[in-house]
Amino acid sequence: MNYPVVVDVSLRPGIADPEGATIERALPALGFTGVSAVRAGKSFRLVIDAPDEATARDRARALADRVLSNPVIEVATVRVGES
């Protein structure tokens, strides 16, 4: 069975986020005021063929930890059943 999966990857709390800081500094010039604590990240959408949802989640977690993120400085969240 095919399971849609979303993997979101972001920097761990306390890790400097220069991309987020650059975006935050640019927002007032673009007319967006009152926005703070901007953090940038990545989102991956994929479909995993697995016999059940738990197996799909385990495979997605392994993929996220080994390929899609650097667990030392990033945290990955896995959501199964979202497209």
Buried (B, 14 or more C-beta within 10 A) or exposed (E): EEBBBBBBBBBEEEEEBEEBEEBBEEBEEEEEEEEEEBBBBEEBEEEBEBEEBEBBBBBBBEBBBEEBBEEEEBBBBBEBEEE
